[in-house]
Amino acid sequence: MLNSQKMNKKNKLYLAAGIGFAQVLSMNISYAQQAQDLDEVVIMATKNDQKQSQTGKVVSVITREQLDRSAGKTLPELLSEQAGVIIGAATSNQGLPKGLFIRGAGSAYAVVLIDGIVVGNPSGAGSAFDLRMFGIDQIDHIEILKGGQSTIYGSDAVGGVINIITRKGANAGNSVFGTATAGSYNTYKGTIGMSSHVDNFSYNIGYTQGKTDGISEAANPAGNNETFEKDGNRTAAVNANFSLQATKNLSVSPFLRYFYGHYDFDAAAFEDNTNNNYRLKHFNGGLNTKYEFSGGKINLNYSYENSYNDSQNQYGTSLSQGKMNVVDLFYNQNLSSKVNLLVGTDNRVTSLQGSYRARTNLFSAYTSVLLHDMGIFNLEVGGRYNKHKQYGENYTYSVTPSINLLKELKVFGTLSTNFKAPTLDMLFGLYGANLNLLPEKSKNYEAGLNLSLLDNQFSVRLSGFKRDLTNAIVYGNVGYVNQLSQHAKGFEFEPALKIKQLNIKGFYAYVEGTEFNFVNNSTENTLFRRPKHTIGINAGIQATQNLYVSSNFKYLGKRTDGDFDFSNPQIVTLPAFKLVDVYAEYAFAKRSFKVFADLKNIFNEQYTEYYGYNSMGFNVNAGVSFNFR
């Protein structure tokens, strides 16, 4: 009798699965028809309106659809699912800094753009943009350009560039949108906004607020019965975009953004502290202006950033305020149907005040020529001149050819030089400052191929890279100095498969290199916090017209880190770990309203039990989103 019941349950399960599978196969509109052909997507970050099919650069796009189906994730978590991208502590407490590592380059060797304009955190020691400041609710899509990009974007673009394109009031009429989520550790987040496009004026305004109790970063040492306080955070953000088509040729698009974050953190691995906290206030305002005419256009971008940091710990209080003004003026001209010219200037003024005051200026002029669709051949050649107030002049260049050997096969490569200017802290700081520092320089090599078969239902990209960095700035016995060379090399293998409503993507990334570390003050064959081996798999299926389900898996191999115990500093090997994320959504009313749930395990990627930090757990988020017109 018991066996019969088991057989009946099993048969019912098979029947239900069979009906669901048949329903998927019988849907009238295939996934390939719904999805936009990414080869035809125009890449804003190249500044010359290149399609992916015309560029030899390694570009990945996180689409609006993917973002809409990532409501339970943060921006660092979403970026860390991409090939060649590691976000330190992406899934751990938000109070921990989120270092951005692209292709093994250090966290200060990548540039973040918002709508094509360079952004940062001018009050921070390294001035790198804080990825915690931007929620995915306000993003339309994301472009990831891997490899050196200093010819177009200047300092820091050694490992790659991430361009965040915000949502605009592009659709005609008025709409109200919002998202509300609740999850583990008393986590809540809500977004409300409105957008409109009437005649020649449009806008998109959104407000996001979140909080979580989090977990205690410090672990209870053996024999201690005291309960450690949880380390939570509170955040709030406003994002507003406006656009006015002033004339047939001229458009002016002002923007403003404000972010507030309050993060708690502990004193040490096994030591709780209820008073340690970090506050960040960040304002960013400016405009994008475009004037179009026959065969060309002129863009003027301006951005002003004002960032304020207030950190309190057991040693005292640290206050700093930084400002950055960016003016980027560039001109595009189609010299013919197959030749495009780009010429531009870029000026950045950065200042910092707190325990010391500092100010510097970096002026650049750049140009590139794009030859595209020349039979089977595309070529982009560019150069950049830089003049820094302290160190003087330097130059970079890039050469990027690509050949479409067949309709289904493209081979590509890039040779480029890139640089990173010394930061204000290195030049003017209280500890080890050196006004004679030179920029760090790198030479990057890339080569690879794209293969697509079965009408783009199956595709694969294989790319290899090598990076040689010279004049590396390190903190030596007498302070900051240029003295070392660093190297990195690796490859990325990215297959993708589309079968009707099923979409599967994966990657394997390998990187190795040499880098200076502060544990034993020497250059060794190790990259802190960056594993040699990384594997990712994402599978999503439109199970019914209303139900979508996906799962993401990521494996990060062993990596090294520094145990900075003053009595016995040493390099330690951290174990490999796996991350799994399962997402489901059900849409109503022509997808204007949906409910969703997200389940994932979390891991503190920067620390392990060796340090005492709590490292494992699960996080469940569920919520609703709407967009009513």
C-alpha positions as CSV (number, residue, x, y, z in Angstrom):
1,M,0.0,0.0,0.0
2,L,2.8,2.4,0.9
3,N,4.7,1.6,-2.3
4,S,1.5,2.2,-4.3
5,Q,1.1,5.7,-2.7
6,K,4.7,6.5,-3.4
7,M,4.2,5.5,-7.1
8,N,1.0,7.6,-7.4
9,K,2.8,10.6,-6.0
10,K,5.8,10.1,-8.3
11,N,3.5,9.7,-11.3
12,K,1.6,12.9,-10.4
13,L,4.9,14.7,-10.1
14,Y,6.0,13.4,-13.6
15,L,2.7,14.4,-15.0
16,A,2.9,17.9,-13.6
17,A,6.4,18.3,-14.9
18,G,5.4,17.0,-18.3
19,I,2.5,19.4,-18.5
20,G,4.7,22.3,-17.5
21,F,7.4,21.4,-20.0
22,A,4.9,21.0,-22.8
23,Q,3.4,24.4,-21.9
24,V,6.9,25.9,-22.3
25,L,7.5,24.3,-25.7
26,S,4.1,25.3,-27.0
27,M,4.3,29.1,-26.2
28,N,4.0,31.1,-29.4
29,I,6.7,33.6,-28.9
30,S,10.2,32.2,-28.5
31,Y,12.8,33.7,-26.2
32,A,15.1,34.5,-29.1
33,Q,12.3,36.7,-30.6
34,Q,11.7,38.5,-27.3
35,A,15.4,39.2,-26.5
36,Q,17.2,42.1,-28.1
37,D,20.1,41.1,-30.3
38,L,23.0,42.3,-28.2
39,D,25.2,42.5,-31.4
40,E,23.1,45.5,-32.4
41,V,23.2,47.2,-29.0
42,V,24.9,50.6,-29.1
43,I,27.6,50.9,-26.5
44,M,27.5,54.3,-24.9
45,A,30.8,53.9,-23.1
46,T,32.8,53.9,-26.3
47,K,31.6,57.5,-27.0
48,N,31.3,56.9,-30.7
49,D,28.0,54.9,-30.8
50,Q,29.6,51.6,-31.7
51,K,27.6,48.4,-31.9
52,Q,29.0,45.4,-30.3
53,S,29.4,43.8,-33.7
54,Q,31.7,46.7,-34.7
55,T,34.1,46.7,-31.7
56,G,37.0,44.5,-30.8
57,K,36.6,45.4,-27.1
58,V,35.3,42.8,-24.6
59,V,31.9,44.2,-23.6
60,S,29.2,42.7,-21.5
61,V,25.7,44.2,-21.0
62,I,23.4,43.6,-18.1
63,T,20.0,44.4,-19.6
64,R,17.0,46.1,-18.2
65,E,15.2,42.7,-18.1
66,Q,18.0,41.2,-16.0
67,L,17.9,44.1,-13.6
68,D,14.1,43.9,-13.3
69,R,14.7,40.2,-12.3
70,S,17.3,41.1,-9.6
71,A,15.1,42.9,-7.2
72,G,16.5,40.9,-4.2
73,K,20.1,41.8,-5.0
74,T,22.4,44.8,-4.4
75,L,24.6,46.3,-7.2
76,P,27.8,44.6,-5.8
77,E,26.0,41.2,-5.8
78,L,24.8,41.6,-9.4
79,L,28.2,42.8,-10.7
80,S,30.0,39.9,-8.9
81,E,28.0,37.4,-11.1
82,Q,29.9,38.6,-14.2
83,A,32.9,36.9,-15.7
84,G,36.2,38.5,-14.7
85,V,34.6,40.7,-12.0
86,I,35.2,40.1,-8.3
87,I,33.5,42.3,-5.7
88,G,35.1,41.9,-2.3
89,A,32.5,41.2,0.5
90,A,29.7,41.4,-2.1
91,T,27.3,39.2,-0.1
92,S,28.4,40.1,3.4
93,N,27.4,43.0,5.7
94,Q,27.0,46.3,3.8
95,G,29.3,48.0,6.3
96,L,32.3,46.3,4.7
97,P,33.8,48.1,1.7
98,K,33.0,46.6,-1.7
99,G,36.3,46.5,-3.5
100,L,35.9,46.2,-7.3
101,F,38.5,43.9,-9.0
102,I,38.3,43.5,-12.8
103,R,40.6,40.9,-14.4
104,G,42.8,40.6,-11.3
105,A,43.5,44.4,-11.1
106,G,43.4,46.0,-7.7
107,S,40.2,47.8,-6.5
108,A,41.7,51.2,-7.4
109,Y,42.3,50.2,-11.0
110,A,38.8,50.4,-12.4
111,V,36.6,53.3,-13.4
112,V,32.9,53.7,-12.7
113,L,30.7,55.9,-15.0
114,I,27.1,57.0,-14.5
115,D,25.6,57.9,-17.9
116,G,29.0,58.1,-19.3
117,I,30.5,60.5,-16.7
118,V,33.3,59.5,-14.4
119,V,32.2,59.3,-10.7
120,G,34.1,58.6,-7.5
121,N,34.2,59.1,-3.8
122,P,36.5,62.1,-3.5
123,S,36.4,62.0,0.3
124,G,37.8,58.4,0.3
125,A,41.5,57.7,0.6
126,G,41.6,56.0,-2.9
127,S,38.7,58.1,-4.4
128,A,37.1,55.0,-5.9
129,F,33.3,55.0,-6.4
130,D,31.4,53.3,-3.5
131,L,29.2,50.7,-5.2
132,R,26.9,50.7,-2.2
133,M,25.6,54.2,-3.2
134,F,23.6,53.1,-6.2
135,G,20.6,50.7,-6.1
136,I,19.6,48.6,-9.0
137,D,16.0,50.0,-8.9
138,Q,17.2,53.2,-10.6
139,I,19.4,51.5,-13.3
140,D,18.3,50.9,-16.9
141,H,21.2,48.8,-18.0
142,I,25.0,48.4,-17.3
143,E,27.9,48.2,-19.7
144,I,31.1,46.4,-18.6
145,L,34.2,47.1,-20.7
146,K,37.0,44.8,-19.6
147,G,40.7,45.7,-20.3
148,G,42.5,49.0,-20.3
149,Q,40.4,52.0,-21.3
150,S,42.6,55.0,-20.4
151,T,42.7,56.4,-23.9
152,I,39.0,57.3,-23.6
153,Y,38.5,57.5,-19.8
154,G,41.9,58.5,-18.4
155,S,43.3,57.7,-15.0
156,D,42.5,54.4,-13.2
157,A,40.9,52.7,-16.3
158,V,43.6,50.0,-16.1
159,G,41.5,46.9,-15.5
160,G,38.2,48.1,-17.0
161,V,35.2,50.4,-17.0
162,I,31.7,50.0,-15.7
163,N,29.1,52.3,-17.2
164,I,25.8,52.6,-15.2
165,I,23.0,53.9,-17.4
166,T,20.1,55.3,-15.3
167,R,16.4,55.1,-16.0
168,K,14.9,58.0,-17.9
169,G,11.4,59.2,-18.6
170,A,11.6,57.7,-22.1
171,N,8.1,56.4,-22.6
172,A,5.3,58.6,-23.6
173,G,2.8,59.6,-20.9
174,N,3.0,59.4,-17.1
175,S,3.9,56.5,-14.9
176,V,4.3,55.6,-11.2
177,F,6.6,52.8,-10.2
178,G,7.8,51.2,-7.0
179,T,9.3,48.2,-5.3
180,A,9.0,46.9,-1.7
181,T,11.0,44.1,-0.2
182,A,11.4,42.4,3.2
183,G,13.8,39.7,4.1
184,S,16.1,38.1,6.6
185,Y,17.8,39.9,9.4
186,N,14.9,42.4,9.5
187,T,15.9,43.7,6.1
188,Y,13.5,46.2,4.4
189,K,13.9,48.2,1.2
190,G,11.4,50.4,-0.6
191,T,11.5,52.4,-3.8
192,I,8.9,54.9,-5.1
193,G,9.1,57.1,-8.1
194,M,7.4,58.6,-11.1
195,S,8.4,59.4,-14.7
196,S,6.9,61.3,-17.5
197,H,7.5,62.1,-21.2
198,V,5.2,64.9,-22.6
199,D,6.1,66.8,-25.7
200,N,9.8,67.8,-25.5
201,F,10.2,67.3,-21.7
202,S,10.8,64.2,-19.7
203,Y,11.9,63.2,-16.2
204,N,12.4,60.3,-13.9
205,I,12.5,60.7,-10.1
206,G,13.0,57.9,-7.7
207,Y,13.5,57.6,-3.9
208,T,14.9,54.5,-2.2
209,Q,15.2,53.8,1.5
210,G,16.5,50.6,3.2
211,K,17.5,49.2,6.5
212,T,18.8,45.9,8.0
213,D,19.8,44.7,11.4
214,G,22.5,42.6,9.7
215,I,24.7,40.1,11.6
216,S,27.6,40.6,14.0
217,E,30.8,40.8,12.0
218,A,32.8,39.8,15.0
219,A,32.6,36.2,16.2
220,N,32.3,35.2,19.8
221,P,35.6,33.7,21.0
222,A,35.5,30.4,22.8
223,G,34.3,30.6,26.4
224,N,32.6,34.0,26.0
225,N,28.8,33.9,26.7
226,E,28.2,37.6,25.9
227,T,25.8,38.2,23.0
228,F,27.5,40.4,20.3
229,E,25.5,43.3,18.8
230,K,24.4,43.0,15.2
231,D,26.0,45.4,12.7
232,G,23.3,46.9,10.6
233,N,22.9,49.8,8.2
234,R,20.4,52.4,7.1
235,T,20.4,54.0,3.6
236,A,18.4,56.5,1.6
237,A,18.9,57.7,-1.9
238,V,17.4,60.1,-4.5
239,N,17.9,59.9,-8.2
240,A,16.5,62.4,-10.5
241,N,16.9,62.8,-14.3
242,F,15.4,65.5,-16.5
243,S,15.6,66.1,-20.2
244,L,14.5,69.0,-22.4
245,Q,14.6,68.9,-26.2
246,A,15.3,72.6,-26.5
247,T,15.4,72.6,-30.3
248,K,15.4,70.1,-33.0
249,N,19.2,69.7,-32.6
250,L,19.8,70.6,-28.9
251,S,19.0,68.5,-25.8
252,V,19.8,69.4,-22.2
253,S,19.6,66.7,-19.5
254,P,20.3,67.9,-15.9
255,F,20.6,65.3,-13.1
256,L,21.0,65.2,-9.4
257,R,21.6,62.3,-7.0
258,Y,21.9,62.2,-3.2
259,F,22.9,59.2,-1.0
260,Y,23.0,58.8,2.7
261,G,24.4,55.7,4.4
262,H,24.9,54.8,8.1
263,Y,26.9,51.5,8.7
264,D,27.8,49.8,11.9
265,F,31.0,47.7,12.2
266,D,33.0,45.9,14.9
267,A,36.3,46.6,16.6
268,A,38.1,43.4,15.6
269,A,37.7,39.7,14.7
270,F,36.7,38.6,18.2
271,E,35.8,42.1,19.6
272,D,32.4,43.7,19.6
273,N,31.9,47.4,19.7
274,T,28.5,49.1,19.9
275,N,29.7,52.6,19.0
276,N,31.7,52.0,15.8
277,N,29.9,53.4,12.8
278,Y,30.6,55.0,9.5
279,R,28.4,57.7,7.8
280,L,28.6,58.7,4.2
281,K,26.8,61.6,2.5
282,H,27.2,62.0,-1.2
283,F,25.8,64.6,-3.6
284,N,26.2,64.4,-7.4
285,G,24.7,67.0,-9.8
286,G,25.3,68.1,-13.3
287,L,24.1,67.8,-16.9
288,N,24.5,66.0,-20.2
289,T,24.2,68.3,-23.2
290,K,24.1,67.2,-26.8
291,Y,23.9,69.1,-30.1
292,E,23.4,67.0,-33.2
293,F,23.8,68.1,-36.8
294,S,24.3,66.4,-40.1
295,G,26.9,63.7,-39.8
296,G,28.0,64.6,-36.3
297,K,27.3,65.8,-32.7
298,I,28.9,67.7,-29.8
299,N,28.5,66.5,-26.2
300,L,29.2,68.5,-23.1
301,N,29.1,66.6,-19.8
302,Y,29.5,68.3,-16.5
303,S,29.5,66.7,-13.0
304,Y,30.0,68.0,-9.5
305,E,30.4,65.6,-6.6
306,N,30.5,66.5,-2.9
307,S,31.2,63.6,-0.5
308,Y,31.4,63.6,3.3
309,N,32.7,60.8,5.5
310,D,32.4,60.5,9.2
311,S,33.9,57.4,10.8
312,Q,33.9,56.7,14.5
313,N,35.8,53.8,16.1
314,Q,37.5,52.8,19.3
315,Y,40.5,55.1,18.3
316,G,38.6,58.3,17.7
317,T,36.7,60.1,15.0
318,S,37.8,60.8,11.4
319,L,36.1,63.4,9.3
320,S,36.8,64.2,5.6
321,Q,35.1,66.0,2.8
322,G,36.0,65.7,-0.9
323,K,34.9,67.5,-4.0
324,M,35.3,66.7,-7.7
325,N,34.4,68.7,-10.8
326,V,34.5,67.0,-14.2
327,V,34.1,68.7,-17.5
328,D,34.1,66.4,-20.6
329,L,33.6,67.9,-24.0
330,F,33.8,65.7,-27.1
331,Y,33.0,65.9,-30.8
332,N,31.9,63.1,-33.1
333,Q,32.0,63.3,-36.9
334,N,31.1,60.7,-39.4
335,L,33.8,61.3,-42.0
336,S,32.0,58.7,-44.2
337,S,29.6,55.9,-43.8
338,K,32.5,53.7,-42.5
339,V,34.8,56.2,-40.7
340,N,34.0,58.0,-37.4
341,L,36.2,60.6,-35.7
342,L,36.1,61.3,-32.0
343,V,38.0,64.3,-30.5
344,G,37.6,65.4,-26.9
345,T,38.9,67.2,-23.8
346,D,38.5,66.2,-20.2
347,N,39.3,68.3,-17.1
348,R,39.1,67.0,-13.5
349,V,39.6,69.1,-10.4
350,T,39.7,67.2,-7.1
351,S,40.0,68.6,-3.6
352,L,40.0,67.1,-0.1
353,Q,39.7,68.7,3.4
354,G,39.8,67.0,6.8
355,S,42.9,66.2,8.7
356,Y,44.7,67.9,5.8
357,R,43.8,70.0,2.8
358,A,44.8,69.2,-0.8
359,R,43.8,70.0,-4.4
360,T,44.9,68.9,-7.8
361,N,44.0,69.1,-11.5
362,L,44.2,66.6,-14.3
363,F,43.6,67.9,-17.9
364,S,43.4,65.6,-20.9
365,A,42.9,65.7,-24.6
366,Y,42.0,62.5,-26.5
367,T,41.1,61.3,-30.0
368,S,40.2,58.1,-31.8
369,V,39.3,57.0,-35.3
370,L,36.9,54.1,-35.9
371,L,36.9,52.3,-39.2
372,H,33.9,49.9,-39.3
373,D,32.3,47.5,-41.7
374,M,35.3,47.7,-44.0
375,G,34.4,44.4,-45.6
376,I,35.3,42.0,-42.8
377,F,37.5,44.4,-40.9
378,N,37.0,46.9,-38.1
379,L,39.7,49.1,-36.5
380,E,39.8,51.6,-33.7
381,V,43.0,53.6,-33.0
382,G,43.2,56.3,-30.3
383,G,45.6,58.4,-28.2
384,R,45.4,60.6,-25.1
385,Y,47.6,63.4,-23.7
386,N,47.4,64.1,-20.0
387,K,48.8,67.0,-17.9
388,H,48.7,66.7,-14.2
389,K,49.4,69.6,-11.9
390,Q,51.9,67.7,-9.8
391,Y,53.7,65.1,-11.9
392,G,53.5,66.7,-15.3
393,E,52.7,65.0,-18.6
394,N,52.1,61.5,-19.8
395,Y,50.5,59.8,-22.9
396,T,48.5,56.7,-23.7
397,Y,47.3,54.9,-26.8
398,S,45.2,52.0,-27.9
399,V,44.8,49.9,-31.1
400,T,41.8,47.6,-31.4
401,P,41.3,45.6,-34.6
402,S,38.6,43.0,-35.2
403,I,37.9,40.7,-38.1
404,N,34.6,39.0,-39.0
405,L,36.0,35.9,-40.6
406,L,32.5,34.5,-41.0
407,K,29.0,35.8,-40.1
408,E,29.3,33.5,-37.1
409,L,32.9,34.1,-36.2
410,K,34.8,37.3,-35.1
411,V,38.4,37.5,-33.8
412,F,39.6,40.5,-32.0
413,G,42.5,42.0,-30.1
414,T,43.7,45.1,-28.3
415,L,47.1,46.7,-27.5
416,S,46.9,49.6,-25.1
417,T,48.8,51.6,-22.6
418,N,47.0,52.9,-19.5
419,F,47.8,54.8,-16.3
420,K,46.8,55.6,-12.7
421,A,47.6,59.0,-11.3
422,P,48.7,59.2,-7.6
423,T,45.9,60.0,-5.2
424,L,45.6,63.1,-3.0
425,D,46.5,61.0,0.0
426,M,49.7,59.8,-1.7
427,L,50.7,63.3,-2.7
428,F,49.6,65.3,0.3
429,G,48.5,63.0,3.1
430,L,49.8,63.0,6.7
431,Y,51.7,59.7,6.4
432,G,54.4,59.1,3.8
433,A,53.2,61.7,1.2
434,N,55.5,62.2,-1.8
435,L,55.0,65.1,-4.3
436,N,57.6,63.5,-6.6
437,L,55.4,60.5,-7.4
438,L,54.9,59.5,-11.1
439,P,51.8,57.9,-12.5
440,E,51.6,54.1,-12.5
441,K,51.7,52.8,-16.1
442,S,50.5,49.6,-17.7
443,K,50.7,47.9,-21.0
444,N,47.7,45.7,-21.8
445,Y,47.4,42.9,-24.4
446,E,44.1,41.2,-25.3
447,A,43.0,38.6,-27.9
448,G,40.0,36.5,-28.4
449,L,37.1,35.3,-30.5
450,N,33.3,35.3,-30.6
451,L,31.4,32.4,-32.1
452,S,27.6,32.2,-32.6
453,L,25.7,29.3,-34.1
454,L,22.2,28.2,-34.8
455,D,20.9,31.7,-35.4
456,N,22.5,33.0,-32.2
457,Q,20.9,30.3,-30.1
458,F,24.4,29.2,-29.0
459,S,27.3,31.5,-28.6
460,V,30.7,31.5,-26.9
461,R,33.4,34.1,-26.2
462,L,37.0,33.3,-25.4
463,S,39.3,36.1,-24.5
464,G,42.8,36.2,-23.0
465,F,44.7,39.1,-21.5
466,K,48.1,40.1,-20.1
467,R,48.9,43.2,-18.1
468,D,52.3,44.6,-17.2
469,L,52.3,47.4,-14.6
470,T,55.3,49.5,-14.0
471,N,56.0,52.4,-11.6
472,A,53.7,50.8,-9.1
473,I,53.2,53.1,-6.1
474,V,53.7,51.3,-2.7
475,Y,54.2,52.4,0.9
476,G,57.8,51.7,1.6
477,N,60.1,52.4,4.6
478,V,60.2,56.1,3.8
479,G,56.6,56.5,2.6
480,Y,55.0,56.3,-0.8
481,V,57.4,55.5,-3.7
482,N,57.4,54.3,-7.3
483,Q,59.5,51.2,-7.3
484,L,57.9,48.0,-8.4
485,S,56.5,46.2,-11.4
486,Q,53.4,44.0,-11.2
487,H,52.0,41.5,-13.7
488,A,48.7,39.6,-14.4
489,K,47.5,37.3,-17.0
490,G,44.4,35.1,-17.5
491,F,41.5,34.2,-19.7
492,E,37.7,34.0,-19.7
493,F,35.5,31.4,-21.4
494,E,31.8,32.5,-21.7
495,P,29.3,30.1,-23.4
496,A,25.5,30.9,-23.7
497,L,22.6,28.9,-24.9
498,K,19.0,30.0,-25.8
499,I,16.3,27.4,-26.4
500,K,12.9,29.0,-26.7
501,Q,12.1,30.3,-23.2
502,L,15.2,28.7,-21.6
503,N,18.3,30.9,-21.3
504,I,21.6,29.5,-19.9
505,K,24.8,31.5,-19.5
506,G,28.1,30.4,-17.9
507,F,31.7,31.3,-17.5
508,Y,35.0,30.1,-16.3
509,A,37.6,32.8,-15.5
510,Y,41.3,32.3,-14.6
511,V,43.7,34.9,-13.4
512,E,47.2,34.8,-11.9
513,G,49.7,37.5,-11.2
514,T,52.3,39.2,-9.0
515,E,51.6,42.0,-6.6
516,F,53.2,43.9,-3.7
517,N,51.7,43.0,-0.3
518,F,52.0,44.8,3.0
519,V,52.4,41.7,5.1
520,N,56.0,41.0,4.3
521,N,56.6,44.2,2.2
522,S,57.6,42.3,-1.0
523,T,56.2,41.4,-4.4
524,E,55.0,37.8,-4.6
525,N,53.1,35.5,-6.9
526,T,49.7,36.1,-5.3
527,L,46.7,38.4,-5.7
528,F,45.0,39.1,-2.4
529,R,41.3,38.3,-2.3
530,R,41.2,37.3,-6.0
531,P,40.9,33.6,-6.7
532,K,42.7,32.0,-9.6
533,H,39.6,30.0,-10.6
534,T,36.0,31.4,-10.8
535,I,33.0,29.6,-12.3
536,G,29.5,31.0,-12.8
537,I,26.3,29.5,-14.2
538,N,23.0,31.2,-14.6
539,A,19.8,29.6,-15.9
540,G,16.4,31.3,-16.4
541,I,13.2,30.0,-17.8
542,Q,9.9,31.7,-18.6
543,A,7.9,28.8,-17.3
544,T,4.5,30.3,-18.2
545,Q,3.4,33.6,-19.6
546,N,3.4,34.9,-16.0
547,L,6.0,32.8,-14.1
548,Y,9.7,33.3,-14.5
549,V,12.3,31.2,-12.5
550,S,16.1,31.5,-12.4
551,S,19.0,30.2,-10.5
552,N,22.6,31.5,-10.3
553,F,25.6,29.5,-9.1
554,K,29.1,30.9,-8.5
555,Y,32.2,29.1,-7.4
556,L,35.2,31.0,-6.1
557,G,38.4,29.1,-5.6
558,K,41.1,29.4,-3.0
559,R,42.7,32.8,-2.6
560,T,45.2,34.5,-0.3
561,D,44.8,37.3,2.2
562,G,46.9,39.0,4.8
563,D,46.6,38.3,8.6
564,F,47.8,41.7,9.8
565,D,48.4,40.5,13.4
566,F,51.2,42.9,14.5
567,S,52.9,40.2,16.6
568,N,52.9,37.6,13.8
569,P,51.8,39.0,10.3
570,Q,51.5,36.3,7.7
571,I,49.9,35.4,4.4
572,V,47.1,32.8,4.7
573,T,45.1,30.8,2.2
574,L,41.4,31.1,2.4
575,P,39.2,28.2,1.4
576,A,37.0,28.0,-1.8
577,F,33.3,28.6,-1.4
578,K,30.1,28.5,-3.4
579,L,27.2,30.9,-3.8
580,V,23.7,29.9,-4.9
581,D,20.8,32.3,-5.7
582,V,17.3,31.2,-6.6
583,Y,14.7,33.7,-7.9
584,A,11.1,33.5,-8.9
585,E,8.5,36.1,-10.0
586,Y,4.9,36.0,-11.0
587,A,3.6,38.9,-13.1
588,F,0.0,40.3,-13.4
589,A,-1.8,42.9,-15.5
590,K,0.4,42.7,-18.5
591,R,3.6,42.7,-16.3
592,S,2.7,46.1,-14.7
593,F,2.6,44.3,-11.3
594,K,4.6,41.4,-10.0
595,V,5.5,39.5,-6.8
596,F,8.9,37.9,-6.4
597,A,11.1,36.0,-4.0
598,D,14.8,35.5,-3.8
599,L,16.8,32.9,-1.7
600,K,20.6,33.0,-1.5
601,N,23.4,31.9,0.8
602,I,25.8,34.7,1.9
603,F,29.5,34.5,2.5
604,N,31.9,37.1,3.8
605,E,34.4,36.9,0.9
606,Q,37.2,38.7,2.6
607,Y,37.4,36.9,5.8
608,T,37.0,33.4,7.2
609,E,36.8,31.7,10.6
610,Y,40.6,32.3,10.7
611,Y,39.8,35.9,11.5
612,G,36.8,35.1,13.5
613,Y,34.3,37.0,11.4
614,N,30.9,35.3,10.9
615,S,31.0,34.1,7.4
616,M,28.0,31.9,6.4
617,G,24.2,32.3,6.4
618,F,21.1,32.5,4.2
619,N,19.1,35.5,3.1
620,V,15.5,35.4,1.9
621,N,13.9,38.4,0.3
622,A,10.3,38.7,-1.0
623,G,8.5,41.7,-2.3
624,V,6.3,43.4,-4.9
625,S,7.0,45.8,-7.7
626,F,4.7,47.8,-10.0
627,N,4.8,50.2,-12.9
628,F,1.4,51.8,-13.7
629,R,0.8,54.1,-16.6
